[in-house]
Amino acid sequence: MIKIDSKIKLVIWDLDETFWEGTISEENIGIINYNIKLLEDLTNRGIVNSICSKNNYEQVKNKLIEIGIWDFFVFPQISWDPKGKIIDDMISSMGLRAQNVLFIDDNVMNLNEALFFNSDLNVCTPDFISNLATNAYLNGKEDLSHNRLKQYKNLEKKQIEFKKSKLSNVDFLRESEIKVNIFKNCLDELDRIHELVERTNQLNYTKNRVSKAELRDQIKDQANETGYVRVNDKYGDYGISGFYLKNNKNELIHFLFSCRTMNMYVESWLYKELNSPIIKNKTNVALELNVNQDFSFINAVSKSNQEEYIRNLKDNYKVLLIGGCDLDQVAFYLNSKNLRTEFNFVNNLNLDVRTDHTFLFRQYEELTEEFKREIEDLIVLPEKLELKIFEENWDVLVYSCLTDYSRGLYKNKKNGFILPFDSLNIDWTDNNNWRLLPKHLESLPLDFLKKLSNEYEFLGGITPILFKENIEWLINKFPNRYIVFINGSEINLENVNFWEKNMHLRHKDLNKVIDELDSKNVKFIDVRKFVENKDDVTDNIRHYVKQKYKVMSDNIVLTINTFGLNIKKETDLNIYLKKIKKKINKVSNKINKL
């Protein structure tokens, strides 16, 4: 039995004879590794997973913890109650529509029961699981930081606390400390806004589907008023979760909100704030607008306080950010006309390209023709290596060291070129490892692995001694400029992939190098001060929850703006020295004429 005909946002798993072989109540189950990999893969695509199983809750929970996958599930329903009503309640609690949910069960009667409550539900039996990874309705959208999983975990926690609190809905919302921000720089967030326009249904009051180009033109039209909404509360940050566009006839062309803010009444609050404009082509929605609702629990963030999200750097100097996804996240919160960035990117083979390792910096300075040819032949580097650290005229460099912390090094046996590539815990010159390609390397051509095996020697990760040498070289290379280093967290995570095992110990060793730096032109952002426990990270210790990137941006601004005073002093001194030099030249000219 199979029925899948809509985009899937949630997969609900039965367990016995579905997710695993056998029946857990008889303590006789067999783990299906393919299903575990699919669970992780779906999560990486932004598709969340839940459970609906007739079993003992504690027994199932303990087994899933033992396997290491309990945290991949949200709103798990494990009891002996009928499944149809349970699934109906779960979909409602998560603010989803049945047509975006897939239920997998080996018992066809359970599937039919679920369809009785929600005829739009997608269903299938376990014999179709092997086809789900390539099904177009389960493509999702890349979410390697598991933001959607985190958001539903926050929602789950929020609903549990609401039930425990025995407060009225309004009183509970007041306790939740809801903050709403409205921003006008919509073109800067065009991709996310267009995603909302295309995918939002339950709280989309206009359902005016347009292409990204059409949306851009609508936003650029000065006759229209636009704004996007960011929402957060004490349970988490819901990100960009709403958008409106109003024309000069006081008509709402777009008015929509993500289901993650459902029952927070943000949509009704904003509608009242906009003075209840006309909704053009109003559609059926999950919640009707109610301007008479008590909105005292919503805290609107004033424009003067929106620096909580946008951090302003002084414009009297140039800042260069070099690093990976940590600084890429931070850059959103920084605002300066003189900000430049160099981050990792994905090439046409869907491979992550990184140029931020200290060994690449050192080799770039003396880039021989032989090295240039070698780089052109390495598909995990740009064909032409151009590093902004040498080519941009910057005053302050903000450099994240995490690539040095995590990458493996490969040395060419003939020319000595050192290639930083993938995890330091996997030797890709060993063809026994080629059968274990993780998802992010699935498109890696076999020819590249053969080249590594034949022409390169695996060195492991950079040692603390070599890391110190490279960092000191970097400081000495730019003696008249300022550098802000960002170290790594030291969170010990369990149940991680084998290439992430004991990375907290690795981080501790290299953090010591940064701790011991002693230069007036150098400072560092100590991530350990605000990334302190497992709740502060996502899938590995180098990926932090969104709130921590805000904290990091605060630290960066504070540090750089402190440097700025010294930069200004140096500028004034240079001006003074130039004046003295001119006077000396004038005197010298006069003497020569005599």
N, C-alpha and C positions, 0 to 999 in steps of 0.2 A: 504493500500500500504506500503510495507516494502522492503528495500534493504540495508542490512548491511553485508559487507563481508571483511572488513579490519579494522585494529587497528585505533581507533578514537582518534584524538588529539584535535579536535575542534567540539563543538556542536553549531549550529546556530538555534536559537529559533524564530519561529513566536510567536506573543503574543495573539491576539484576538482568542478566542476559541481553543487555544493551550496551552500557558503557563498559562493563566488564563481563567476563564469562562466569556463569554460576550464580548462586544465591548467597548473599552475605550472612543471612540469618542461619544458614547451615554451615557457615564458616568455611565455605569451599568456593572461592572465587579465583579467577585467573585474570591478571592484568592484561589489557589490550594496549600495547604501546602506541599503536597507530592512533587510537582515540585520544591518548594523552597528548601526542604531538599535534593532533587536530585542535584540541582544546587550546593549546598555546598559540597555534597559528591563527585561530579565530580571534583570540584576544588581541593579537598583534594587528589584526585587521579592524579593530574597533568594534567587533561583535562580542557582546557579553554572553555569559553562560550561566544557567541556573539548573536546579535539580527538582524533579517531582518524582519521588520514589516512595513506595509503600514499604517502610522499614523502620527500624529503631534509630532515632536521630543520633544519639551518642555513639552507637556502634559505627554508623556510616561516617560521622564526622571524624572519629579517631582513625578509621581506615584511610580516609582521604588525606588527613594530616600526615599519616605514615608514608603515603605515596608521595606527598609533597605538593598536592594540587588543591587543597581545600580553599586557599585564598583566591583561586581563579573563579569561584562561583559566587553569585550574588543572590539574595533572597531564596536560599535553598529551602524547599518544602519537603520535609521527610517525616511522614506520619502514615497512619493507616486509613486516612480519610479518602473519600472518592476524589479522583484526580480532576474531573471536569470543573467543579466549583473552585478547587484550589488554583488551577491554572487561570481561571477567569479572574479571581481575586489578585493573583500575582501580576497579571498584565495591567490591571487597573492601578495597583500600588506603584508600579514602575512607570506609569504614565505613557505606556506604549499602546499601539493598536495591534489587534490580533493578526492582521495581515502582515505585520513585520516580525512575527514570532514563529519559530519552528519548534515543534514538539516531536521528540524521537522516543518510541516505545515499541517493545517487541510484542505487546498485547494489543491486537487490533481493536478490541472492545474499549480499551482505555483511549485509543485515538478517536474512536467514534464518539465516545462520551465527551471528550474535549471539544470535538467539532459541534456537538449538540449545543454547548454553551457559547461557542464562538465559531460560526460557520466559516469565517474568513481565515481561521488559523491554518498555518502550513504544518503538515505532518509527514512523517515517513517512518518506516520500520528499519531495524539495524542493517538489513542487507543493502541499504542505499547509502550508508555512512561513507563508504569508500569513494563515492562520487561527490561528496559535499565540498571537498577542497577546491574542486575545479568548477563548481556550479556558479554560473554568472550571478545568481541572486545572493550569493554569499561572498562576493568580492570584498565588501566593506570598504574601508578607507584606512590606510596605514596609520597605526597608532602604537608605535614601538614603546612609547612611554606609558602605555596603558591608562591614558587619561580617562577614557570612557568607563573603564572598570573602576577607577578611583571615584568617579562621579557617582556611579551607582552604589558603591560601597558607602559613600557619604549619605546618599539617600536612604539606604538600608539602615544605617546607624541612626539617622534622624527619625525614621518612622518607629524604630524600636524605642528610642527615648521618648517619643511622643506618647506611645502606648503606656509606658511606665509612669510618665509624669502625671497622668490623669488631669491635665490642664485642658481648658478650652482651646480650640484651634488658634484663635487670635492671641491668647495668652502664651501659647507655645511659640508662635511666630515671633512674638515680642521677645521671648527668651532667646530666640535664635540669632538675634542681632543682625538682621538683614540690612545690607547696604546695596544701594542701586546707584550706578554711575551712568550718565548719558554722555557719549562722546560724539563729536561732529566730524572727525577726520575719517570719514567712511571709505574714501578711496584707499587709504592705507590698509584697510582690513577687507578689501574687496573679495578675496577668495573665501574667507570665512562667512561673510555676509551672503555671498552667492550660494554657498552650501546651505545656509539656513533657508534661503528663498526656495531652493530646489527640493530640500528634503523635509522641511517642517510641514506637518499636517494638522496635528491635534489642536495647536494653538495658532494656526495661521488663519487670520480673519479675512484675508483677501485672496490667497492662493493665486497670486498673479505671477505665474512662472515666466521668467525671461532669461535670455542668454546672459552670459557675463558681460559681453559687449553692450547689450541693451541696458543692463543694470548700471554699468559705468556711465553711460550717457545720461541716464536718469539722475544719477547722483551729481554729475557735473553740471546739470541744468540748474542755473542759479535761481530759477523760478520755483524750484522745489526745496522743501525743508527736509533734511534727513538727520538721522541719529542712530547710533547703535548702543545697545544696553549691555553693561557688565553687571553681574550680580554675584555677591558673596555673602556668606554668613559664617557663624562660628564652626560650622561643619565642613566648610570647604569653599573653594572658588569655582563658580559655575561658568566662568569665562564669558565670552561674547555669547549672549543667550537671547538677544532680541534685536529687532530692527524695525524702523518705521520710515516711510517716505510720504510726505504730504505735499500736494500741489498747491498752486496759488488760488484754487477754488475751495480750499479747506477740505479737500477730499484725500483720504488715505489710499494711496495706490498700493503700498505695502504696510502691513502691520502684523507682525508674527513673532513668536517666542518659542524657544526650545522647550520640549516637554520636561526637561530636567528642573525647570522652575515652576512646574505645575503645582497649584494649590498654595503658591506664595503670593498670589494676587498682584504680581508685578504688572501684568498686562492691563488690569483694571486701573491700577494706580497711574500708569503712564497715560492711559486714555483720558483720565481725568486731568492730568497735568497738561495735556495738549488741548484742553477745553472741548473734549468730546467732538472731534471732527467727524465729517461724514465718512462712512466706510463704503467705498465703492465696490460693488459686486461682493457683498458680504456672503460668507460661506458658513456651512455647518462646522461647529468647533466643539471641543470637549467642555469648555467653560465659557459661559456667557459673560460679557462685560458688565460690571456693576459699579458705577461711580459712587454709589451710596454706602459701599463697604467701609468699615473702619480701617484706615490705612496708617494708624498711629505706630504700627510696628515696623514700618518701612522707613529707613533712614536714607534720605537722598544726599549724596555726597556733593558738596558745593564745588564749583569750578576751582576755587582757590585750594581745595583739598584733594583735587584729582591727581596731585603729584604722587599720591599713593601708588598710582599706576605709571605715570610718565615722569621719569627722573630727569631733571634739567642739569646739563653740564654747562659750565662756563664756556663762552665761545671765543675766549682769547687764546686758545691753543688747540692743537689738532690731536685727536685721540685715535689710535688704531687698536682694534680688538682682533686677536688671533686665538682661535681655539675651535672646539667642537660644539656639540649641541647645547652644552651648558651656557656658553656665551651667546649662542644663537638665540636661546630663550631670553637671556638678559637684555639683549640689544633692543627688544621690543619696549622695554621700560626706560630706555635712555633716549634723551632728546637733545641733539646738538647738530648744528649745520656742519660742524667739522669732524663728525664721527665717520670713521672708515672701518670696514670689517673684512676679515678673511676667514671663512669657515669651511668645513668639509661640505662636499656636494656629491650628488649621485650622477654617474656618467651614463652614457647611452646603453651600457650593458647592465644597468641597475646595480652598479657596484659603488660602494662608498669610497670616495677619493679624499685622502687627507694629506695636507702638506704642512702640518703644524708641529712636526717632530723636530727636536733640537738637532738631530743628526742631519736632517735635510737642510736646516739653516746653515750648518757648518760646511756641508758639501757644496751648497749653492755659492758660497763666497769664492770658491775656486772651481767653478763648473767647467771642467775640461770637455773637449769635443767628444771624447770617449764616453764620459758620463752623460752628456746630452743625448748621444745615440742610445745609450742604455735606457735612459728615461723614456725616450720615444717608444721603446720596445716593451715597456711595462704598463699594462692596461690599468693598473691600480694607481697610476700617477697621471697627471695631465701630460699631453704630448709635449707641450712646451712649458717647462717649469718656470713660473714667474712668481716671486714672493714679494708681497707688499712691504715686508719688514725692511727690505733693501731698496725698494723703489718708491715708497711713499715718504713724503716729508712730514713725519709725525713728531709730536712733542712728548706724548705719553703712550707707551705700549701697555695694554692690558693683555696678559698672556696666561691662558689656562694650560697647566702642565699635564692634563689627564691623558693625552696621547702618549707621552713618555711613560706614564704610569702603566699603561695597558697594552701597548703594541709590542709585537715580537720583532726582532731584528734579523735580517738576512744579509749576509756578506757575499758579494760576488767573488768567486774563487780566482778570477783572472785580474780584474781591474780594481777590486777592493771597494766598489760602491756598496753602500749600506742602505738597504731598503726596509723601512718600517712597514709592517703589514700585519693586520689582524691581531689575534690574541697571542700574548707571550706564552700562554699555556698550551698552545697547539703547534707542533712542528709540521708545517705543510710540505717540507721536503721528504717526509716519510709517507710513501704512497699507501700505507696501511690506514692513514687518516682520511684519505680521499673519499672513503665511503660514508664519512660522517659530516659531510658538508652541511653547516647550519643554514637556516633560511636565507640569511643575508648574503650567503655566498653561493646560492643555488645556481646563479647565472655565470659563475666563474668558469671560463673555458678550461678544458683539460690541458690544452697546450701551455697555459700559464703555469699550472702545477708541475708539468713536466720540465719546464724551463727552471723553475725553482729547484726542483730535485736534481737536475743535471748541472746547473751552473752556480748554485748558491749553497752556502753553509748557514745552518740555523744557529743563531747566537743566544736565543732566549730574549728576555727583556733587558733594557739598559740597566747596568749596575748602578748602585748609589754613587760609586766613585766616578764613573763616566758621566752620570747625570750632573754631578757637582761640577765637573770640568766644563761641560757644555753650558751650564747656567752661568758660570763665571766668565766663560768666553763671551757669552751674549751680553753680559753687563759691561765688560771691558770694550766690546765692539762699539758700544754707543755710550761713551763716558759723559756726554753732555746732554743726555736725554733721561727721561724717567721711565721706569718699568714697574708695573704692578703685577706680581705673580699671584695666581690662584691655585691653591693646593687642592687636595682631595679629601673626601670624607673617610672615616675609618669605621664604618658600620659593618658589623659581622653579620652577614645575611646567611640564613640557612635555606636549603632546598633550591639552590641556584644551579645553573648549568655548570658542568665540570670545568669549563674554562674560566669561570668566575670564582672557583674555590679559593679561599684564603686570600682574596684580593685585599682585604682589610690589613693584612700583615704587610703586603707589598706597599700599600699606601703609607703605612706608618714609616717604613724604611725611607721612602723618598720624601715624605713630609719633613723628616729630620733635616734633609739637605736645605729645604726652603727655610726652616726654622732658624738655621745657623747663618743665613745670609747677613752680611754686615756691610752696607753701603748707603751713603746718604741719598743716593738717587734711586733706591729700591725700597719698595714696601710690598706686603703681601696680604691678600684677603684670606683669612683663616676660616675655611668652610666648616671646620670642626666645631666652631662656636655656635652655628645655627643649624647644622645638619647633625643632629645628636642621637637620633634613634631610628628604628626601622620604619616608623610612620613618615619619616622625612624623605624617604627614597622610594623608587618604584621598582623596576625590574633588576637593577644592579646599583652598586654604591656610587656610581657616577651620574646617575639619573635621579634628579630630585623632584619633589612635588612642586607645583607651580608657585606656591607661596614663598618657597625658599629662593626662587630666582628673583623675586621682588626684594627680598632681604639682601641678596647678593648685589643687586643693582644699587641699593642704598649705600652699601659699603663701598662700592666702586666710586660712586659720586662723591661721597665724603672724602675718600682717599685722594682722588684726582683733584678735587677742588682745593684740597690742602696743598698739593703740589703746585697748583696754579699760582699761589702767592710767590713761590720761589721762581717760577717761570717769569713772572712779571718783573721781579727784582733783577733777574738776569737780563731781561730785555732793557730795562732802564740802565743797567750798568753798561751794556753794549752801546747804547746810544751815547752815554757819557764818554766812553772810551773813543768812540768815533769822533766826537767833538774835540777831545784832547789831541787825537791823531791829526785832525785837520789843522789845529793850531800849530802843532809841531812842524807840519809840512809847510805852513805859511812862513814860520820863522826860518826854516831851512832854506826856502826859496829866496828869502831876503838875504840871508847870509851868502848864498851862492852868487847873488847878483853883485854883492859887495866885492 
